[in-house]
Amino acid sequence: MARHLNDPPAMTPTAATAGGQRNTKGKAGDRFAVVNAFLDFSAQHLGRAECLTWLSLWRDTKRDGVAATSQADIARRIGAHRGTVKRAITKLVDAGLLTVARRGSLRRGASAYRVHPLIPTRTKPPKR
């Protein structure tokens, strides 16, 4: 089963305590838990473009768990071509690290993505 943005990994300080309550340091602790989970468990299976694309989207994630950012903007920020970002997004979606929440267009604006920190256990890690 895949973990989602607000689901901390079992080995972090934000994991559930014996009493069933989460032991967190607030929103910042949750954000660190997400990036730590990504770096500890998922990044090793990805290439540079995929890691930087995921981190760029994660940084833009709002309270609702969705990041609305254009591929051109991501490309500019990570120093890559838009085609590289497009391929990276496809690989991240295939790996279960992103879900496309809304497809962008000239009329509707940028695409929106839901960012997940962990590769689901039911799928193999993506090929580099």
C-alpha positions in Angstrom: 0.0 0.0 0.0 1.3 3.4 -0.9 2.0 6.1 1.7 0.7 9.6 1.1 2.0 13.0 1.7 0.7 13.2 5.3 1.6 9.6 6.2 4.9 9.7 8.0 7.2 6.6 7.6 7.3 4.2 10.5 10.9 4.9 11.4 10.7 8.7 11.9 10.1 10.7 15.1 6.6 11.5 13.8 5.5 7.9 13.8 2.5 6.9 15.9 3.2 6.4 19.6 2.1 3.4 21.7 -1.0 5.4 22.8 -2.1 5.8 19.1 -1.4 9.5 19.0 1.2 11.0 16.7 4.3 12.4 18.3 5.0 15.4 16.1 6.6 18.8 16.3 3.9 20.4 14.2 3.7 21.1 10.6 7.4 21.6 10.1 8.0 18.1 11.6 5.6 16.6 9.2 7.3 18.4 6.3 10.7 17.0 7.4 9.2 13.5 7.8 8.1 13.6 4.2 11.4 14.8 2.7 13.3 12.4 5.0 11.2 9.4 3.9 11.8 10.4 0.2 15.5 10.7 0.7 15.9 7.6 2.8 13.7 5.2 0.8 12.9 6.5 -2.7 15.6 8.8 -4.0 18.1 5.9 -4.4 15.9 4.4 -7.1 15.7 7.7 -9.1 17.9 9.7 -11.4 18.9 13.3 -10.9 16.0 14.8 -12.9 13.4 12.7 -11.1 14.8 13.7 -7.6 15.0 17.4 -8.4 11.5 17.4 -10.0 10.0 15.6 -7.0 11.7 18.0 -4.6 10.6 21.0 -6.6 7.0 19.8 -6.5 7.2 18.9 -2.9 8.4 22.4 -2.1 5.3 23.8 -3.8 2.8 21.6 -2.1 0.1 23.5 -0.4 -2.0 22.5 2.6 -4.4 20.5 0.5 -1.4 18.3 -0.5 -1.4 19.5 -4.1 1.3 21.4 -6.0 0.3 23.4 -9.1 3.4 24.2 -11.0 4.1 24.3 -14.8 6.7 21.9 -16.3 8.5 25.0 -17.7 8.8 26.5 -14.3 10.2 23.3 -12.8 12.6 23.0 -15.7 13.8 26.6 -15.1 14.3 25.9 -11.4 16.2 22.7 -11.7 18.3 23.7 -14.8 16.8 21.2 -17.2 14.8 21.1 -20.4 11.1 20.9 -20.3 11.2 17.5 -22.1 13.5 16.2 -19.3 10.9 17.4 -16.7 8.1 15.8 -18.7 9.9 12.4 -18.7 10.8 12.8 -15.0 7.1 13.4 -14.2 6.1 10.3 -16.2 8.6 8.2 -14.3 7.5 9.6 -10.9 3.9 8.9 -11.7 4.8 5.3 -12.9 6.8 4.9 -9.6 3.8 6.0 -7.5 5.6 9.1 -6.2 3.2 11.5 -8.0 -0.4 11.5 -8.9 -1.7 13.9 -11.5 -4.5 15.8 -9.7 -5.3 18.0 -12.7 -4.0 18.2 -16.2 -2.9 21.7 -17.2 -3.7 23.6 -20.4 -3.5 27.1 -21.7 -7.0 27.8 -20.4 -6.7 26.1 -17.0 -3.1 26.9 -16.2 -0.5 24.7 -14.7 -1.0 21.0 -14.0 -1.5 20.0 -10.3 0.2 17.1 -8.7 -0.2 15.2 -5.4 3.3 14.4 -4.1 4.0 11.1 -2.3 7.3 10.4 -0.5 7.5 6.6 -0.8 7.5 4.2 -3.7 4.5 1.8 -3.1 5.7 -1.6 -1.9 3.5 -3.4 -4.5 5.5 -2.1 -7.4 9.2 -2.4 -8.4 11.4 0.6 -8.2 11.6 2.5 -11.5 14.5 1.7 -13.9 17.0 4.5 -14.1 
